[in-house]
Amino acid sequence: MLTFFKNFKLIVPQIQNSLLPAFIFACALLGYFIYGEISPLSRHNLHLIFWISSISSIAVLSCFNRRKPLFFILIIMLSYIIINWLKRHYSLDYLSTTDYINLCFFAPVNLFIFCFLHNHKLYQKQNFLLLAFVFAQLTLGEYFNKQNIVISFNSDADGINLNSLSVLLFLTFIIASFIKCNLSGHIEDTALFFSGLNIFAGFYYSASSTALCIFFSAAAITLLTGIIKNIRYALKYDYLTGLASRRAYLKESAKFPMKYSLAIICLDNYENIYKIFGQFKTNKLIQMLANRLSEMEPENPLYRYSADEFILIFKNDNLKQSYEKLEAIRKEIASSEFMFNRQKKGLKITISGCVSEKKRSDSNATEVLVRARKALQKAYQFTQNLISKA
């Protein structure tokens, strides 16, 4: 029964993340099949919604210095522009043009690549190289058009508006993004999956101006809501562990009770662990440590303050009581083994910590934290796997 509830707790956030994107996709799908072709004014409004949503997404990502969905949005915008341009110049004959057939190859390939980008900062040199990579493909597409080179099993549309290679590539991207969003549980990954579904539908029914507007607008809205929701979540919680974040600690520290003790918990030898095991396994270890700390102190607030540091607040406990509890945590961690997948022997780790009780002279929680940090740094000069008092 406990295992069931534990697994259910892991599933619930994913369901919550999927509700709005799934609703938007369902509305787009039902809207297209129920209403069919809509008026030019309605299409114009959807066209505006697409551009407002896309540009707003780019603005938000630029403001918060995040890159992951930005290149995904760029591919969607370029695809939308190219399809509309081809339809104006060739009418329904655009389906057999070299530009469209090659776009149906490049679009899903790029969506796949940019779906799996790490969420680094936007203003970095490598992102300018990625931008050059995108525009190099446009140049390559123009060259293919002049040379009449088609990237396809055949030049005919096997579905309604997509050839078999393009359908295969889109399905590969959708399946991969579905697996990724379920494994990670991240809001952004879920938004990318449902946005990809809308883009696939937009390409598949692109001969209809209504379908093109509806599905591309739905994709842009899905991404915008996912980005906003993700940033709001990141302001409160740490993505890796699900614990309250450093920002949340700074905000909530003003609401701590009159009597409390603050504990800093630090993973020993973090830098060596990172060098030996790499980022992926180190992240898994941090997740396991965070889960163990949460299980041992479920009633007290726990924050991930930095890469290897946690802050634990013992409400209404004095220095002695908090020290005893933190010492019990240290012993439990030191005697435990942390198991990675496909590893027969578990990893032994230790933690060090320091407890500081709030004094009457402390004007805020920062003074309590600074006192604990100084005491921990002093203790670290001599030994690790130790709990001290400040």
Secondary structure by P-SEA (a helix, b strand, c coil): caaaaaaaaaaaaaaaaaaaaaaaaaaaaaaaaacccccaaaaaaaaaaaaaaaaaaaaaaaaaccccaaaaaaaaaaaaaaaaaaaaaccccccccaaaaaaaaaaaaaaaaaaaccccccccaaaaaaaaaaaaaaaaaaaaaaaccccccccccccccccaaaaaaaaaaaaaaaaaaaaaccaaaaaaaaaaaaaaaaaaccccaaaaaaaaaaaaaaaaaaaaaaaaaaaccccccccccaaaaaaacccccccbbbbbbbbcaaaaaaaaccaaaaaaaaaaaaaaaaaacccbbbbbccccbbbbbbccccaaaaaaaaaaaaaaaaabbbbcccccbbbbbbbbbcccccccccccaaaaaaaaaaaaaaaaaccccccccc
